[in-house]
Amino acid sequence: MSDNRITVDWETARAINRDNWEDRVPLHEEAYGLGALDDPGYLTPVVRTDLEALAPFVPGGTVAGLDVCHLQCHIGTDTVSLVRAGARVTGLDFSPSALASAAGLAEKLGLKVAWVEADVLEARSAVSGDFDVVYTSIGTITWLPDLVKWASQVAALLKPGGTFYIRDGHPALYAVDEDAEGLQLRYPYFNRGRAQMWDEESTYVGGGKVSHSRTYQWAHPLSDIINSLIGAGLRLLRLDEGTTLPWKFSPRMVDVPDGYAWPEAERDLVPCTYTLVARKPQE
């Protein structure tokens, strides 16, 4: 079995990844079905799912009236959905094209969002203000090499008593061979300090192709994710694991409400997502 792991510095990897995400913007504008947002009551399936999970941990069970920072917001479909749920939202991403697309979407919909172009690992120095909720979902932290630094940014953005929420692909899922005929492990679960290098013209949605096909990602076991947040001073409130995804990880996955899942006979064998809620203690 070939090993796609290499050693690469963050500045190089970030620049190459940003080129890839810049290419994704027009493809995702077409594939995301932005027209659904023309309905003023529409929230993306991702945000509908996340708000339900977040409800027990925010005042009154809603983000309405709260200051929310959405990290790695891409073209803003989930960001504007948070605004529609009543939050005051700041969206952060490292792709200028993605933010331009997001700003255009918000303007078209008549929604107010503060957009910030920055590396998420330097979010605190780029963003003004403190937040009741820091939110990230889905397909985010595999793009980052340093979870200790990431968690420190999350903690620094939160007000005392503020809540952090993340839903993402499960590290166990990312170890599975997406092209195998059955469930079979192929990729590393544990992070040994090296990135996984990929060369793929397609993205996770739609049929378009990118010009900059190389990307770098990092495996993060669940223990590293949790311990990075604990180490940053946050208190874990809840951890859940799920069996459905909002994107089709493998061609063998089948359609289910609001996403995709493994065939029913395999659905209980490997988790697809984890959802984690943590809180910054009151001073």
PENOR-V568048 format. One line per field, one symbol per residue. psi: psi as a letter, one per 40 degrees, with the letter a starting at -180 (. if undefined). A space follows every 10 residues. Layout:
# PENOR-V568048
psi=???
This chain:
# PENOR-V568048
psi=hihehihiid dddddddddd dddddddddd defdddedhe ehiidddddd dddddeeihe fieheihhhh ifebeedddd ddddeeihhh hhiehddddd ddddddddef ihihhhhihd efddedhiii idhhhhhifc eeehdgdddd dddddddiih eihhhhhihh dddeeiheei dahhidihdi hfeiihhigh diaeiieiii dgehihihhh iddddddddd deeihhdihi iieiieigdi deiihihfai iiideededh idiihhhiih ii.
